Amino acid sequence: MIYFWAIIAYLVVLLGVGAARSRRVKNETDFMVAGRKLSTGVLVGTLLATWIGSGSIFGGAGLAYDKGFPALWFDAGVWVAIVVLYFVAGRVRRFGQFTVPDILETRYNKYARLLGTLVTIVAYTAIVSYQFRAGGMVLNFVTGMSQESGMIITAAFVIGYTVLAGMISVAYTDVVNGAIMILGLFLALPFLLRSAGGWDAVLFTLPESRFQVFGELTVAQALGYSFATMLLLLGEAGMYGRFFSARDESAARKSVLGWMVGTILLETLIVVLAVIGSARFAGIESEMVILYVVKEALPVAVGCLCLAAIVAVIVSTADSFLLVPATNVARDIYQRFINPDVPSGRLVLFSRVAVVALGLLAWVQVSFFTNVLEMAVYAYTMYGTGITPALMAAFFWRRATPAGGVSSIGAGMLTTALWELLGRPLDWPTVYPALGMSLLCLVLVSLATPKPAEEKWRPFC
């Protein structure tokens, strides 16, 4: 039960931080983009804690348990994406809006905003749903309660916490979460390695393929994982929300450098822990490997800290990915098309109602997929192929037209859905046909339609 109380104590601390920050919410700018006051250090913490979620702790670690170091292909696309985002972050802050659909409408048209909002709702509620699943897995493992009860507790906390104070509470608690996550995972490594009998014992126990570049993965599979994560992150609305929240362009751009270093270190560390765990714990459910490390291979004090780190990444990712579509519903649908003159206080209230509604929608999706990795790849592909090509074209291709952008978003979204419904014909990862159709529509339709006016692309240069 000590692990259960460690979780409770940590959640109480988070609630305290969130409650303190909630007093600063005066209008929609505070709720949606933290008043545009976040410093470089806070941005690094919130970017890191948002991205390293249960997709990494459970999905990526599970892949590493099964395949070894080739699982780093799941993370490699992220590292490439962060490099690109370094050149975009300052421009995003200069643009000074609230959401990715704001960018899409300015660069293309209102239909791009609507389609972008729809894709975000579908993909992000799926991501939130597997955070709920991960929370249930943690509570089931450490307390013995049913996984369903654990998911209910996780969902209730995440929804309630996100309603509390929006981006202000999310960003500042992410700094705490990021620090706990780094400390906990790094402390776990020497204890786990000693428990496994040292590195030589790990090398002796595991097959050689676990230490190769591709190992048991085909090149197509490896690149499929990389493309899915890269495309998601290049267009990931939560990260753009952080750039919008920066106090200035310099803070937005510098934060990407710290985020890059932290992401590479932590994602690699998770894979290393999972590989050592595969040698130490044979025959377990692969996605549970980090939980086995925490409970079976570490001293209680270190285990409690690591468990807090796992809870931190689940909560940070869930509240961030829940806040984004709620902001989209409030700003990109309600304020833009239904009630343009809505007062700030009422818009904040509507945003909070949207958080609850979308949290419930995420809960409904929990049963649609069998594991975290499967849910993650689907959501990453849906968003990455639906949004990212058109979004990147907004910054880097002046010839992209409104018709090209809209057709690209629609093609990526529909191809992902159809390919999954058809059971992935030819055994191709969904990202290949979805990305191909999205890019094809973007390029061909743009070239077949008149060049956009200068005022369409000038704000993004």
C-alpha positions, -999 to 999 in steps of 0.1 A, spaced: 0 0 0 30 23 4 30 28 -34 -7 37 -34 -1 64 -8 29 77 -27 6 82 -57 -21 99 -36 5 122 -19 19 132 -53 -16 139 -67 -24 161 -37 8 181 -44 -3 186 -80 -38 197 -69 -22 222 -46 -1 237 -73 -30 238 -97 -53 254 -71 -27 281 -64 -23 289 -101 -60 288 -108 -64 322 -90 -45 338 -119 -71 328 -145 -89 361 -155 -97 356 -191 -93 332 -221 -56 343 -227 -48 331 -191 -67 298 -195 -56 289 -231 -20 303 -233 -10 311 -197 -12 349 -203 17 346 -228 42 348 -198 61 315 -198 98 317 -194 124 295 -212 128 272 -181 91 267 -176 87 260 -213 114 234 -213 97 216 -184 62 217 -199 74 206 -234 93 177 -219 67 165 -195 40 168 -222 58 148 -248 72 120 -226 39 103 -217 24 68 -215 32 64 -252 68 63 -241 65 47 -207 42 19 -219 42 18 -257 78 26 -264 90 5 -234 69 -24 -245 84 -23 -280 119 -22 -264 110 -52 -242 101 -72 -273 126 -58 -299 155 -43 -279 173 -12 -291 156 -11 -325 127 4 -305 146 37 -307 132 40 -342 99 49 -324 117 79 -309 141 88 -338 113 107 -357 107 128 -327 143 140 -326 142 150 -363 109 169 -357 123 189 -327 152 202 -350 126 214 -375 105 230 -347 135 251 -336 131 270 -368 93 274 -364 89 282 -327 98 319 -330 75 324 -359 47 308 -341 51 331 -311 53 361 -334 20 351 -350 5 354 -316 -27 334 -318 -41 306 -297 -44 274 -317 -32 255 -348 -66 260 -365 -59 297 -361 -28 292 -383 -48 270 -408 -75 295 -413 -51 325 -417 -30 305 -442 -58 287 -460 -95 293 -451 -123 286 -426 -128 251 -439 -92 243 -430 -99 255 -395 -130 233 -392 -112 202 -406 -82 208 -384 -104 210 -354 -122 178 -363 -89 159 -368 -75 173 -335 -106 162 -315 -105 126 -330 -67 121 -325 -63 139 -292 -92 122 -274 -77 89 -285 -44 100 -269 -61 110 -237 -79 77 -237 -47 57 -236 -35 79 -207 -66 68 -188 -57 31 -197 -22 36 -185 -34 51 -152 -56 21 -147 -27 -2 -154 -6 15 -128 -32 14 -101 -41 -22 -109 -5 -32 -107 5 -15 -74 -28 -18 -55 -46 -48 -70 -78 -27 -77 -95 -35 -110 -80 -18 -140 -115 -3 -148 -116 13 -113 -81 26 -118 -91 41 -152 -121 58 -136 -99 74 -108 -73 85 -134 -100 100 -157 -117 118 -128 -84 134 -116 -73 144 -151 -106 160 -161 -110 178 -128 -74 190 -128 -76 203 -164 -108 221 -156 -92 239 -126 -69 263 -143 -61 255 -179 -26 262 -193 -14 281 -162 -18 251 -139 -7 226 -166 25 244 -175 38 250 -139 29 215 -126 47 202 -157 79 217 -143 75 197 -111 65 166 -132 96 170 -154 120 172 -125 105 142 -108 105 122 -140 142 129 -147 153 122 -111 132 90 -108 143 74 -141 180 82 -137 180 68 -101 163 36 -114 191 27 -138 219 16 -115 196 -3 -92 180 -22 -121 213 -30 -137 226 -44 -104 194 -64 -100 199 -79 -135 234 -90 -127 253 -63 -146 256 -54 -183 275 -86 -192 246 -106 -179 221 -86 -200 242 -92 -231 244 -129 -223 207 -133 -217 193 -114 -247 196 -124 -284 220 -104 -305 191 -89 -326 181 -68 -295 213 -48 -300 213 -43 -338 201 -13 -357 169 -29 -371 169 -63 -353 136 -81 -358 120 -50 -373 119 -46 -411 130 -13 -425 94 -5 -434 83 -11 -399 111 9 -383 105 39 -406 67 35 -401 72 41 -363 95 71 -370 72 87 -395 42 84 -372 59 101 -343 77 127 -364 46 138 -382 26 141 -349 52 162 -333 58 185 -363 21 195 -360 14 188 -324 -10 214 -312 0 212 -276 36 222 -284 23 251 -306 2 261 -276 34 263 -255 51 284 -282 20 308 -282 24 309 -243 60 320 -244 68 355 -231 86 363 -264 101 348 -296 135 342 -280 121 322 -251 101 300 -275 131 293 -297 156 287 -268 132 263 -251 134 239 -280 171 234 -274 165 223 -238 136 202 -248 157 184 -275 184 175 -250 159 163 -224 138 143 -248 168 124 -263 181 116 -229 148 104 -214 135 85 -244 169 67 -247 169 60 -209 134 45 -211 145 21 -238 176 11 -218 155 4 -187 131 -17 -208 159 -37 -224 175 -44 -191 141 -52 -177 135 -78 -206 166 -96 -193 155 -94 -157 118 -102 -161 111 -129 -187 76 -137 -198 57 -107 -185 33 -85 -205 57 -63 -224 40 -29 -218 43 -35 -180 80 -38 -179 87 -3 -163 61 -11 -136 79 -44 -129 112 -25 -126 96 -1 -101 80 -27 -79 105 -56 -81 140 -43 -87 142 -10 -68 144 -1 -31 110 11 -18 121 48 -16 134 49 -52 104 28 -64 80 54 -49 99 82 -66 98 64 -100 62 56 -95 56 93 -90 75 99 -122 52 75 -141 21 92 -127 37 125 -136 41 116 -173 5 102 -175 -11 133 -158 11 158 -178 3 142 -211 -34 136 -204 -42 171 -192 -22 187 -221 -39 166 -248 -73 172 -232 -68 210 -230 -59 213 -267 -92 200 -282 -112 218 -256 -95 251 -266 -102 242 -302 -139 236 -295 -142 269 -275 -122 291 -298 -123 275 -333 -160 265 -333 -179 283 -306 -162 317 -307 -154 317 -344 -187 305 -358 -214 306 -332 -208 335 -308 -180 358 -319 -188 384 -292 -187 359 -263 -174 376 -231 -140 363 -218 -155 349 -186 -182 329 -205 -156 316 -230 -135 303 -201 -166 286 -187 -174 271 -221 -138 258 -223 -142 241 -190 -174 225 -201 -156 213 -232 -129 197 -211 -155 176 -193 -173 166 -225 -141 156 -243 -128 138 -213 -160 117 -214 -155 111 -251 -119 99 -244 -133 75 -218 -156 60 -244 -127 52 -267 -107 32 -241 -122 -1 -253 -115 5 -290 -78 -7 -289 -61 -36 -272 -29 -19 -261 -12 15 -256 12 12 -286 -16 4 -310 -36 34 -298 -6 57 -299 3 48 -335 -33 53 -347 -36 87 -330 -2 98 -342 -9 88 -377 -44 104 -378 -31 138 -366 3 136 -383 -10 129 -418 -41 151 -414 -25 182 -400 12 183 -404 17 185 -442 -6 215 -445 8 231 -414 45 227 -425 35 241 -459 21 271 -442 56 280 -430 78 266 -457 59 266 -491 44 298 -504 28 281 -533 4 261 -511 -32 272 -518 -64 271 -497 -78 242 -518 -45 223 -515 -44 227 -477 -80 217 -472 -77 186 -495 -45 176 -478 -61 176 -443 -92 157 -455 -71 131 -474 -48 124 -445 -77 120 -420 -99 99 -443 -71 76 -455 -61 69 -419 -96 60 -409 -103 38 -440 -69 20 -439 -75 11 -402 -111 0 -409 -99 -23 -438 -74 -40 -415 -43 -24 -430 -43 -40 -465 -10 -55 -477 3 -53 -441 14 -17 -448 17 7 -418 -12 32 -421 12 61 -422 25 53 -457 -8 55 -477 -22 83 -454 9 105 -458 11 97 -495 -24 108 -501 -20 139 -479 11 151 -497 -3 142 -532 -34 163 -526 -14 192 -511 10 194 -541 -12 185 -570 -42 206 -559 -20 235 -550 -3 234 -584 -37 231 -602 -52 261 -585 -42 298 -586 -13 310 -565 -23 324 -531 -23 361 -524 8 375 -506 -12 383 -475 -19 345 -471 17 335 -467 35 367 -455 26 363 -418 45 330 -417 78 341 -432 
